[in-house]
Amino acid sequence: MKQDDLILKRHLADLSKRAYMGGYYVYSDFLSPAEQSLLSECQREGLVGVYSLCGGYDGAERRMAVFGCESEFGYPPEVPAAWLEIAPVAKKFAEDLSHRDFLGALMGLGITRDLLGDILVVDGEAFLFATESIHPYLLENLDEVKHTKVSCTPIDAPPAVAVALPDEAVFVVAGERLDAFVAAVYKLSRSESASLIEKGLVAIDGKVTEKVSATPREGAMISVRGYGRFLYVGICGDTRKGKIRITARVY
């Protein structure tokens, strides 16, 4: 195991220990799917107690770990993160801004990725779930994305369209295997798909797997680093040539 992974596992174990020894909730920074996989390993190994994950909406990719539970502590958690809307000041003259553009502007302010949850981009605006401690800094300093002037405003929640599930799409695959699913969704060859999996770049429900023949369960969220993620809905039929039709929601 990589040294960085060992350090993170020790850190997560320490957060859990603090929570249960102190009798209060303790929160991690935002965790990537791979880091969430390490957290799951920690629990299987008995290094952490009960925890939940929060990313601001159902289906979030980057999530905070919440160590503790209401039945143990007697009160619900209050996650130290909230939503911000980042919108062009003059939308008529704004550039076509992408997720990468918004993330680049945030990184340009010196903000580390672990303080930021998902960035949802809808019609040239971004909705950011971020640690509350950096909100004042963002409100004061985030005023431009690429060459477009923007405003930053606290909001209670993003619009429904921002967190809505993508439409279902149908894909034809050779079998119920992870490499076949990834290849079909992202229009890759099976060897390209297998290479991504074997390099540890694919996660199922936040758990990295290097098994190309893994069979995802219905409802599994599959993340492919560098490509995106998709929700595997299930099998919807067969083709005349003996292949399988599956449905997925691609983010």
NUTI-628834 format. One record per atom (N, C-alpha, C): residue number from 1; x, y, z. Coordinates in nm, 2 decimals, decimal comma. Layout:
N
NUM  X  Y  Z
...
end
This chain:
251
1  0,08  -0,12  0,00
1  0,00  0,00  0,00
1  0,09  0,12  0,00
2  0,04  0,23  -0,07
2  0,12  0,35  -0,08
2  0,13  0,42  0,05
3  0,24  0,49  0,07
3  0,26  0,56  0,20
3  0,14  0,66  0,22
4  0,10  0,73  0,12
4  -0,01  0,83  0,14
4  -0,14  0,77  0,18
5  -0,16  0,64  0,13
5  -0,28  0,57  0,17
5  -0,27  0,53  0,32
6  -0,16  0,49  0,36
6  -0,14  0,45  0,50
6  -0,16  0,57  0,60
7  -0,11  0,69  0,55
7  -0,12  0,81  0,63
7  -0,27  0,85  0,64
8  -0,34  0,84  0,53
8  -0,49  0,87  0,53
8  -0,56  0,78  0,62
9  -0,53  0,65  0,62
9  -0,60  0,55  0,70
9  -0,58  0,58  0,85
10  -0,46  0,62  0,88
10  -0,43  0,65  1,02
10  -0,51  0,78  1,06
11  -0,51  0,87  0,97
11  -0,59  1,00  1,00
11  -0,73  0,97  1,02
12  -0,79  0,89  0,94
12  -0,94  0,86  0,95
12  -0,96  0,78  1,08
13  -0,87  0,69  1,11
13  -0,89  0,61  1,24
13  -0,88  0,71  1,36
14  -0,79  0,81  1,35
14  -0,78  0,91  1,46
14  -0,91  0,99  1,47
15  -0,97  1,03  1,36
15  -1,09  1,11  1,36
15  -1,20  1,03  1,43
16  -1,21  0,90  1,39
16  -1,31  0,82  1,45
16  -1,29  0,80  1,60
17  -1,17  0,78  1,64
17  -1,14  0,77  1,78
17  -1,17  0,89  1,86
18  -1,14  1,01  1,80
18  -1,18  1,14  1,87
18  -1,33  1,15  1,89
19  -1,40  1,11  1,79
19  -1,55  1,12  1,80
19  -1,61  1,03  1,91
20  -1,56  0,91  1,91
20  -1,63  0,81  2,01
20  -1,57  0,83  2,15
21  -1,45  0,88  2,16
21  -1,40  0,91  2,30
21  -1,45  1,04  2,35
22  -1,48  1,13  2,26
22  -1,53  1,26  2,31
22  -1,68  1,27  2,31
23  -1,75  1,18  2,24
23  -1,90  1,18  2,24
23  -1,96  1,29  2,16
24  -1,88  1,33  2,05
24  -1,93  1,43  1,96
24  -1,89  1,40  1,82
25  -1,96  1,46  1,72
25  -1,93  1,43  1,58
25  -1,80  1,49  1,54
26  -1,73  1,42  1,46
26  -1,60  1,46  1,40
26  -1,62  1,44  1,25
27  -1,57  1,54  1,17
27  -1,59  1,54  1,03
27  -1,46  1,54  0,96
28  -1,45  1,46  0,85
28  -1,33  1,46  0,76
28  -1,34  1,58  0,66
29  -1,24  1,60  0,59
29  -1,25  1,69  0,47
29  -1,32  1,61  0,36
30  -1,34  1,67  0,25
30  -1,41  1,59  0,14
30  -1,32  1,48  0,09
31  -1,37  1,37  0,07
31  -1,30  1,25  0,02
31  -1,34  1,21  -0,12
32  -1,24  1,18  -0,20
32  -1,26  1,13  -0,34
32  -1,32  0,99  -0,33
33  -1,37  0,93  -0,44
33  -1,41  0,79  -0,43
33  -1,30  0,70  -0,39
34  -1,18  0,72  -0,43
34  -1,07  0,63  -0,39
34  -1,05  0,64  -0,24
35  -1,06  0,76  -0,19
35  -1,04  0,78  -0,04
35  -1,16  0,72  0,04
36  -1,27  0,73  -0,02
36  -1,39  0,66  0,05
36  -1,37  0,51  0,05
37  -1,31  0,46  -0,05
37  -1,28  0,32  -0,06
37  -1,18  0,28  0,06
38  -1,08  0,36  0,08
38  -0,99  0,34  0,20
38  -1,06  0,35  0,33
39  -1,16  0,44  0,34
39  -1,24  0,45  0,46
39  -1,32  0,32  0,48
40  -1,38  0,27  0,38
40  -1,45  0,14  0,39
40  -1,35  0,03  0,43
41  -1,23  0,03  0,38
41  -1,13  -0,07  0,43
41  -1,10  -0,05  0,58
42  -1,09  0,07  0,62
42  -1,07  0,10  0,77
42  -1,18  0,04  0,85
43  -1,30  0,05  0,81
43  -1,41  -0,01  0,89
43  -1,41  -0,16  0,89
44  -1,38  -0,22  0,77
44  -1,37  -0,37  0,77
44  -1,25  -0,42  0,86
45  -1,15  -0,34  0,87
45  -1,03  -0,37  0,96
45  -1,05  -0,33  1,10
46  -1,17  -0,27  1,14
46  -1,20  -0,24  1,27
46  -1,13  -0,11  1,32
47  -1,08  -0,03  1,22
47  -1,00  0,09  1,26
47  -1,10  0,21  1,29
48  -1,22  0,21  1,23
48  -1,31  0,32  1,26
48  -1,45  0,26  1,30
49  -1,53  0,34  1,37
49  -1,66  0,30  1,41
49  -1,76  0,34  1,31
50  -1,88  0,35  1,35
50  -1,99  0,39  1,26
50  -1,97  0,53  1,20
51  -2,00  0,54  1,08
51  -1,99  0,67  1,01
51  -2,09  0,68  0,90
52  -2,11  0,80  0,85
52  -2,19  0,82  0,73
52  -2,12  0,91  0,64
53  -2,17  0,93  0,52
53  -2,10  1,02  0,42
53  -2,20  1,12  0,37
54  -2,15  1,25  0,36
54  -2,24  1,36  0,32
54  -2,17  1,44  0,21
55  -2,24  1,46  0,10
55  -2,19  1,54  -0,01
55  -2,29  1,65  -0,06
56  -2,39  1,67  0,02
56  -2,49  1,78  -0,01
56  -2,61  1,73  -0,09
57  -2,60  1,62  -0,16
57  -2,72  1,57  -0,23
57  -2,70  1,42  -0,26
58  -2,80  1,35  -0,29
58  -2,80  1,21  -0,32
58  -2,72  1,19  -0,45
59  -2,62  1,10  -0,45
59  -2,54  1,07  -0,57
59  -2,41  1,15  -0,57
60  -2,38  1,23  -0,47
60  -2,26  1,31  -0,47
60  -2,14  1,22  -0,48
61  -2,04  1,27  -0,56
61  -1,91  1,19  -0,58
61  -1,82  1,22  -0,46
62  -1,79  1,35  -0,43
62  -1,70  1,38  -0,32
62  -1,78  1,40  -0,20
63  -1,74  1,34  -0,09
63  -1,83  1,34  0,03
63  -1,74  1,35  0,16
64  -1,79  1,41  0,26
64  -1,73  1,42  0,39
64  -1,77  1,29  0,47
65  -1,68  1,24  0,55
65  -1,71  1,13  0,64
65  -1,76  1,20  0,77
66  -1,87  1,15  0,83
66  -1,93  1,20  0,95
66  -1,91  1,08  1,05
67  -1,82  1,10  1,15
67  -1,80  0,99  1,25
67  -1,89  1,02  1,36
68  -1,97  0,91  1,40
68  -2,07  0,92  1,50
68  -2,20  0,90  1,45
69  -2,30  0,88  1,53
69  -2,44  0,86  1,49
69  -2,54  0,91  1,59
70  -2,66  0,95  1,55
70  -2,76  1,01  1,64
70  -2,80  0,91  1,75
71  -2,80  0,78  1,72
71  -2,84  0,69  1,83
71  -2,74  0,68  1,94
72  -2,61  0,71  1,90
72  -2,50  0,71  2,00
72  -2,49  0,84  2,08
73  -2,51  0,95  2,01
73  -2,48  1,08  2,07
73  -2,61  1,15  2,11
74  -2,72  1,11  2,06
74  -2,85  1,17  2,10
74  -2,89  1,30  2,03
75  -2,82  1,34  1,92
75  -2,86  1,45  1,84
75  -2,80  1,43  1,70
76  -2,86  1,50  1,60
76  -2,82  1,48  1,46
76  -2,69  1,56  1,43
77  -2,62  1,52  1,33
77  -2,50  1,59  1,30
77  -2,53  1,72  1,22
78  -2,44  1,82  1,23
78  -2,46  1,94  1,15
78  -2,33  1,95  1,07
79  -2,33  1,91  0,95
79  -2,22  1,90  0,86
79  -2,17  2,04  0,83
80  -2,04  2,07  0,85
80  -1,98  2,20  0,84
80  -1,95  2,24  0,69
81  -2,05  2,23  0,61
81  -2,04  2,26  0,46
81  -2,17  2,31  0,41
82  -2,17  2,39  0,31
82  -2,29  2,45  0,26
82  -2,27  2,49  0,11
83  -2,38  2,53  0,05
83  -2,38  2,56  -0,10
83  -2,35  2,70  -0,13
84  -2,28  2,72  -0,24
84  -2,26  2,85  -0,30
84  -2,30  2,85  -0,45
85  -2,35  2,96  -0,49
85  -2,38  2,97  -0,64
85  -2,28  3,07  -0,70
86  -2,22  3,02  -0,80
86  -2,12  3,11  -0,87
86  -2,17  3,14  -1,01
87  -2,21  3,26  -1,04
87  -2,28  3,30  -1,16
87  -2,22  3,42  -1,23
88  -2,22  3,42  -1,36
88  -2,16  3,53  -1,44
88  -2,24  3,66  -1,40
89  -2,17  3,77  -1,38
89  -2,23  3,90  -1,35
89  -2,32  3,94  -1,47
90  -2,27  3,93  -1,59
90  -2,34  3,97  -1,71
90  -2,35  3,84  -1,80
91  -2,45  3,76  -1,78
91  -2,46  3,64  -1,85
91  -2,46  3,65  -2,00
92  -2,51  3,76  -2,05
92  -2,52  3,78  -2,20
92  -2,38  3,78  -2,26
93  -2,28  3,83  -2,19
93  -2,15  3,84  -2,24
93  -2,05  3,73  -2,18
94  -2,10  3,64  -2,11
94  -2,02  3,54  -2,04
94  -1,97  3,43  -2,14
95  -1,85  3,38  -2,11
95  -1,79  3,27  -2,19
95  -1,87  3,14  -2,15
96  -1,85  3,04  -2,24
96  -1,91  2,91  -2,21
96  -1,82  2,84  -2,11
97  -1,86  2,85  -1,98
97  -1,78  2,80  -1,87
97  -1,81  2,65  -1,84
98  -1,71  2,58  -1,82
98  -1,72  2,43  -1,79
98  -1,68  2,40  -1,64
99  -1,70  2,28  -1,60
99  -1,66  2,23  -1,47
99  -1,51  2,26  -1,45
100  -1,43  2,23  -1,55
100  -1,28  2,25  -1,54
100  -1,25  2,40  -1,52
101  -1,33  2,49  -1,59
101  -1,30  2,63  -1,57
101  -1,33  2,68  -1,43
102  -1,44  2,63  -1,37
102  -1,47  2,67  -1,23
102  -1,37  2,61  -1,13
103  -1,33  2,49  -1,15
103  -1,24  2,42  -1,07
103  -1,10  2,49  -1,08
104  -1,06  2,53  -1,20
104  -0,94  2,60  -1,22
104  -0,93  2,73  -1,15
105  -1,04  2,81  -1,15
105  -1,05  2,94  -1,08
105  -1,04  2,92  -0,93
106  -1,10  2,81  -0,88
106  -1,09  2,78  -0,73
106  -0,94  2,74  -0,69
107  -0,88  2,66  -0,77
107  -0,74  2,62  -0,75
107  -0,65  2,74  -0,76
108  -0,68  2,83  -0,85
108  -0,60  2,95  -0,87
108  -0,60  3,04  -0,75
109  -0,70  3,03  -0,66
109  -0,71  3,10  -0,54
109  -0,63  3,03  -0,42
110  -0,57  2,92  -0,45
110  -0,49  2,85  -0,35
110  -0,57  2,76  -0,27
111  -0,69  2,73  -0,31
111  -0,78  2,64  -0,23
111  -0,75  2,49  -0,26
112  -0,73  2,41  -0,16
112  -0,70  2,27  -0,19
112  -0,83  2,19  -0,21
113  -0,82  2,09  -0,29
113  -0,94  2,01  -0,34
113  -1,01  1,95  -0,22
114  -0,94  1,92  -0,11
114  -1,01  1,85  0,00
114  -1,11  1,94  0,07
115  -1,11  2,07  0,04
115  -1,21  2,16  0,10
115  -1,33  2,18  0,01
116  -1,33  2,12  -0,10
116  -1,44  2,13  -0,20
116  -1,51  2,00  -0,23
117  -1,64  2,01  -0,23
117  -1,72  1,89  -0,27
117  -1,74  1,90  -0,42
118  -1,86  1,85  -0,46
118  -1,89  1,85  -0,61
118  -1,92  1,99  -0,66
119  -1,88  2,01  -0,78
119  -1,92  2,14  -0,85
119  -2,02  2,10  -0,96
120  -2,14  2,15  -0,95
120  -2,24  2,12  -1,05
120  -2,26  2,24  -1,14
121  -2,25  2,21  -1,27
121  -2,25  2,32  -1,37
121  -2,38  2,31  -1,45
122  -2,46  2,41  -1,45
122  -2,59  2,42  -1,52
122  -2,60  2,55  -1,59
123  -2,61  2,54  -1,72
123  -2,63  2,66  -1,80
123  -2,54  2,78  -1,77
124  -2,41  2,74  -1,76
124  -2,31  2,84  -1,74
124  -2,29  2,89  -1,60
125  -2,37  2,84  -1,50
125  -2,35  2,87  -1,36
125  -2,30  2,74  -1,29
126  -2,24  2,77  -1,17
126  -2,19  2,65  -1,09
126  -2,25  2,66  -0,95
127  -2,27  2,54  -0,90
127  -2,33  2,53  -0,76
127  -2,22  2,44  -0,69
128  -2,16  2,50  -0,59
128  -2,05  2,44  -0,52
128  -2,09  2,41  -0,38
129  -2,06  2,28  -0,34
129  -2,08  2,24  -0,20
129  -1,94  2,24  -0,14
130  -1,92  2,33  -0,04
130  -1,78  2,35  0,01
130  -1,78  2,37  0,16
131  -1,67  2,34  0,22
131  -1,65  2,36  0,37
131  -1,68  2,51  0,40
132  -1,76  2,53  0,51
132  -1,81  2,66  0,54
132  -1,69  2,75  0,58
133  -1,58  2,70  0,63
133  -1,47  2,78  0,67
133  -1,41  2,86  0,56
134  -1,43  2,82  0,43
134  -1,37  2,89  0,32
134  -1,47  2,98  0,25
135  -1,60  2,98  0,30
135  -1,70  3,06  0,23
135  -1,66  3,21  0,24
136  -1,62  3,27  0,35
136  -1,59  3,41  0,35
136  -1,48  3,45  0,25
137  -1,38  3,36  0,24
137  -1,27  3,39  0,15
137  -1,32  3,38  0,00
138  -1,40  3,29  -0,03
138  -1,46  3,28  -0,17
138  -1,55  3,40  -0,20
139  -1,63  3,44  -0,10
139  -1,72  3,55  -0,13
139  -1,64  3,68  -0,15
140  -1,53  3,69  -0,09
140  -1,45  3,81  -0,11
140  -1,36  3,81  -0,23
141  -1,31  3,68  -0,27
141  -1,20  3,68  -0,37
141  -1,24  3,61  -0,50
142  -1,34  3,53  -0,50
142  -1,38  3,46  -0,63
142  -1,46  3,56  -0,71
143  -1,40  3,63  -0,80
143  -1,47  3,73  -0,89
143  -1,45  3,71  -1,03
144  -1,38  3,60  -1,07
144  -1,35  3,58  -1,22
144  -1,33  3,44  -1,25
145  -1,39  3,38  -1,35
145  -1,36  3,25  -1,40
145  -1,33  3,26  -1,55
146  -1,21  3,22  -1,58
146  -1,15  3,25  -1,71
146  -1,14  3,40  -1,73
147  -1,21  3,46  -1,82
147  -1,22  3,60  -1,84
147  -1,35  3,66  -1,81
148  -1,44  3,58  -1,74
148  -1,57  3,62  -1,71
148  -1,59  3,66  -1,57
149  -1,64  3,78  -1,54
149  -1,67  3,83  -1,41
149  -1,78  3,75  -1,35
150  -1,77  3,70  -1,22
150  -1,87  3,63  -1,16
150  -1,90  3,68  -1,02
151  -2,02  3,64  -0,97
151  -2,05  3,67  -0,83
151  -2,07  3,54  -0,76
152  -2,05  3,55  -0,63
152  -2,05  3,43  -0,55
152  -2,15  3,45  -0,43
153  -2,26  3,36  -0,43
153  -2,37  3,39  -0,33
153  -2,40  3,26  -0,25
154  -2,42  3,27  -0,12
154  -2,46  3,16  -0,04
154  -2,61  3,12  -0,08
155  -2,64  2,99  -0,09
155  -2,77  2,95  -0,12
155  -2,80  2,83  -0,03
156  -2,93  2,80  0,00
156  -2,97  2,69  0,08
156  -2,95  2,56  0,01
157  -2,98  2,55  -0,12
157  -2,97  2,43  -0,20
157  -2,96  2,47  -0,35
158  -2,90  2,38  -0,43
158  -2,90  2,40  -0,57
158  -3,04  2,38  -0,63
159  -3,06  2,43  -0,75
159  -3,19  2,40  -0,82
159  -3,21  2,25  -0,84
160  -3,33  2,20  -0,85
160  -3,35  2,06  -0,88
160  -3,29  2,01  -1,00
161  -3,28  2,09  -1,10
161  -3,22  2,04  -1,23
161  -3,07  2,01  -1,21
162  -3,00  2,08  -1,11
162  -2,86  2,06  -1,09
162  -2,83  1,92  -1,03
163  -2,92  1,87  -0,95
163  -2,90  1,74  -0,88
163  -2,99  1,63  -0,94
164  -3,06  1,66  -1,05
164  -3,15  1,56  -1,10
164  -3,07  1,44  -1,17
165  -3,12  1,32  -1,16
165  -3,05  1,21  -1,22
165  -3,05  1,23  -1,38
166  -2,94  1,20  -1,44
166  -2,93  1,20  -1,59
166  -3,03  1,10  -1,65
167  -3,08  1,13  -1,77
167  -3,17  1,03  -1,84
167  -3,10  0,90  -1,85
168  -3,18  0,79  -1,86
168  -3,13  0,66  -1,88
168  -3,09  0,64  -2,03
169  -2,98  0,58  -2,05
169  -2,93  0,55  -2,18
169  -2,91  0,40  -2,19
170  -2,93  0,34  -2,31
170  -2,91  0,20  -2,33
170  -2,78  0,17  -2,40
171  -2,71  0,07  -2,35
171  -2,58  0,03  -2,41
171  -2,58  -0,12  -2,43
172  -2,51  -0,16  -2,53
172  -2,50  -0,31  -2,57
172  -2,36  -0,35  -2,52
173  -2,36  -0,46  -2,44
173  -2,23  -0,51  -2,38
173  -2,22  -0,66  -2,41
174  -2,10  -0,71  -2,41
174  -2,07  -0,85  -2,43
174  -2,11  -0,94  -2,31
175  -2,11  -0,88  -2,19
175  -2,14  -0,96  -2,07
175  -2,15  -0,87  -1,95
176  -2,19  -0,93  -1,84
176  -2,20  -0,85  -1,72
176  -2,06  -0,84  -1,65
177  -1,98  -0,77  -1,71
177  -1,84  -0,75  -1,66
177  -1,81  -0,60  -1,66
178  -1,73  -0,56  -1,56
178  -1,70  -0,42  -1,54
178  -1,63  -0,36  -1,66
179  -1,53  -0,44  -1,72
179  -1,46  -0,39  -1,84
179  -1,55  -0,37  -1,96
180  -1,65  -0,45  -1,97
180  -1,75  -0,44  -2,08
180  -1,84  -0,31  -2,06
181  -1,88  -0,29  -1,93
181  -1,96  -0,17  -1,90
181  -1,88  -0,04  -1,93
182  -1,76  -0,03  -1,88
182  -1,68  0,09  -1,90
182  -1,65  0,11  -2,05
183  -1,62  0,01  -2,12
183  -1,59  0,02  -2,26
183  -1,72  0,07  -2,34
184  -1,83  0,02  -2,31
184  -1,95  0,06  -2,38
184  -1,99  0,20  -2,35
185  -1,99  0,24  -2,22
185  -2,03  0,37  -2,18
185  -1,94  0,48  -2,24
186  -1,81  0,46  -2,23
186  -1,72  0,56  -2,28
186  -1,66  0,54  -2,41
187  -1,71  0,44  -2,49
187  -1,67  0,41  -2,62
187  -1,53  0,38  -2,63
188  -1,48  0,29  -2,55
188  -1,34  0,25  -2,55
188  -1,33  0,10  -2,60
189  -1,21  0,06  -2,63
189  -1,19  -0,08  -2,66
189  -1,19  -0,16  -2,53
190  -1,21  -0,29  -2,53
190  -1,21  -0,37  -2,41
190  -1,07  -0,36  -2,35
191  -0,97  -0,36  -2,43
191  -0,83  -0,35  -2,37
191  -0,80  -0,22  -2,31
192  -0,86  -0,11  -2,36
192  -0,84  0,02  -2,30
192  -0,92  0,03  -2,17
193  -1,04  -0,03  -2,17
193  -1,12  -0,04  -2,04
193  -1,05  -0,12  -1,94
194  -0,99  -0,24  -1,98
194  -0,93  -0,32  -1,88
194  -0,80  -0,26  -1,82
195  -0,73  -0,18  -1,91
195  -0,61  -0,11  -1,86
195  -0,65  -0,01  -1,75
196  -0,76  0,07  -1,77
196  -0,80  0,16  -1,67
196  -0,83  0,09  -1,54
197  -0,90  -0,02  -1,55
197  -0,93  -0,09  -1,42
197  -0,81  -0,15  -1,35
198  -0,72  -0,21  -1,43
198  -0,60  -0,27  -1,37
198  -0,50  -0,16  -1,31
199  -0,52  -0,04  -1,36
199  -0,43  0,07  -1,30
199  -0,50  0,13  -1,18
200  -0,61  0,08  -1,13
200  -0,68  0,13  -1,01
200  -0,75  0,26  -1,04
201  -0,80  0,29  -1,16
201  -0,86  0,41  -1,19
201  -1,02  0,40  -1,20
202  -1,07  0,28  -1,16
202  -1,21  0,26  -1,16
202  -1,26  0,22  -1,02
203  -1,37  0,28  -0,98
203  -1,42  0,25  -0,85
203  -1,57  0,21  -0,86
204  -1,62  0,12  -0,78
204  -1,76  0,08  -0,78
204  -1,81  0,12  -0,64
205  -1,91  0,21  -0,63
205  -1,96  0,26  -0,51
205  -1,85  0,31  -0,41
206  -1,75  0,38  -0,48
206  -1,64  0,44  -0,40
206  -1,53  0,35  -0,37
207  -1,54  0,22  -0,40
207  -1,43  0,12  -0,37
207  -1,36  0,09  -0,50
208  -1,23  0,12  -0,50
208  -1,15  0,09  -0,62
208  -1,13  -0,06  -0,64
209  -1,15  -0,10  -0,76
209  -1,13  -0,24  -0,79
209  -1,04  -0,26  -0,91
210  -0,95  -0,36  -0,91
210  -0,86  -0,39  -1,02
210  -0,91  -0,51  -1,09
211  -1,03  -0,56  -1,06
211  -1,08  -0,69  -1,12
211  -1,16  -0,65  -1,24
212  -1,11  -0,68  -1,36
212  -1,18  -0,65  -1,48
212  -1,31  -0,73  -1,50
213  -1,32  -0,84  -1,44
213  -1,44  -0,93  -1,45
213  -1,54  -0,90  -1,34
214  -1,52  -0,80  -1,26
214  -1,62  -0,77  -1,15
214  -1,76  -0,75  -1,21
215  -1,86  -0,80  -1,14
215  -2,00  -0,78  -1,18
215  -2,07  -0,68  -1,09
216  -2,08  -0,55  -1,14
216  -2,15  -0,45  -1,06
216  -2,30  -0,49  -1,03
217  -2,34  -0,46  -0,92
217  -2,48  -0,48  -0,88
217  -2,57  -0,37  -0,94
218  -2,70  -0,40  -0,96
218  -2,79  -0,29  -1,00
218  -2,79  -0,18  -0,90
219  -2,78  -0,06  -0,95
219  -2,78  0,06  -0,87
219  -2,64  0,10  -0,82
220  -2,54  0,04  -0,88
220  -2,40  0,07  -0,84
220  -2,35  0,20  -0,91
221  -2,28  0,28  -0,85
221  -2,22  0,40  -0,91
221  -2,08  0,37  -0,95
222  -2,05  0,38  -1,07
222  -1,91  0,34  -1,12
222  -1,84  0,47  -1,17
223  -1,73  0,49  -1,11
223  -1,65  0,61  -1,13
223  -1,52  0,57  -1,21
224  -1,49  0,65  -1,32
224  -1,37  0,62  -1,40
224  -1,29  0,75  -1,41
225  -1,18  0,75  -1,34
225  -1,10  0,87  -1,33
225  -1,06  0,92  -1,47
226  -1,08  1,05  -1,50
226  -1,05  1,11  -1,62
226  -1,17  1,10  -1,72
227  -1,27  1,03  -1,69
227  -1,39  1,01  -1,78
227  -1,52  1,06  -1,72
228  -1,54  1,03  -1,59
228  -1,66  1,06  -1,52
228  -1,72  0,95  -1,44
229  -1,85  0,94  -1,43
229  -1,91  0,83  -1,36
229  -2,05  0,80  -1,42
230  -2,10  0,68  -1,39
230  -2,23  0,65  -1,43
230  -2,30  0,56  -1,33
231  -2,43  0,56  -1,33
231  -2,51  0,48  -1,24
231  -2,56  0,36  -1,32
232  -2,53  0,24  -1,29
232  -2,57  0,12  -1,36
232  -2,71  0,09  -1,31
233  -2,81  0,10  -1,40
233  -2,95  0,07  -1,36
233  -2,98  -0,07  -1,36
234  -2,94  -0,14  -1,47
234  -2,97  -0,29  -1,48
234  -2,98  -0,34  -1,62
235  -3,01  -0,46  -1,64
235  -3,02  -0,53  -1,77
235  -3,16  -0,50  -1,82
236  -3,17  -0,47  -1,95
236  -3,31  -0,44  -2,00
236  -3,34  -0,53  -2,12
237  -3,25  -0,63  -2,15
237  -3,28  -0,72  -2,26
237  -3,16  -0,78  -2,32
238  -3,18  -0,86  -2,43
238  -3,08  -0,92  -2,50
238  -3,09  -0,88  -2,65
239  -2,98  -0,90  -2,72
239  -2,98  -0,87  -2,87
239  -2,99  -1,01  -2,94
240  -3,01  -1,00  -3,07
240  -3,02  -1,13  -3,14
240  -2,89  -1,20  -3,15
241  -2,78  -1,12  -3,13
241  -2,65  -1,18  -3,14
241  -2,60  -1,23  -3,01
242  -2,68  -1,24  -2,91
242  -2,65  -1,29  -2,78
242  -2,58  -1,20  -2,68
243  -2,58  -1,07  -2,72
243  -2,52  -0,97  -2,63
243  -2,63  -0,92  -2,53
244  -2,59  -0,83  -2,44
244  -2,69  -0,79  -2,33
244  -2,71  -0,64  -2,35
245  -2,83  -0,59  -2,33
245  -2,86  -0,45  -2,33
245  -2,87  -0,41  -2,18
246  -2,80  -0,30  -2,15
246  -2,81  -0,25  -2,01
246  -2,85  -0,10  -2,02
247  -2,90  -0,05  -1,91
247  -2,93  0,09  -1,90
247  -2,84  0,15  -1,79
248  -2,80  0,28  -1,82
248  -2,72  0,35  -1,72
248  -2,75  0,50  -1,73
249  -2,72  0,57  -1,62
249  -2,74  0,71  -1,62
249  -2,60  0,77  -1,61
250  -2,56  0,84  -1,72
250  -2,42  0,89  -1,73
250  -2,41  1,03  -1,69
251  -2,33  1,06  -1,59
251  -2,32  1,20  -1,54
251  -2,22  1,28  -1,63
end
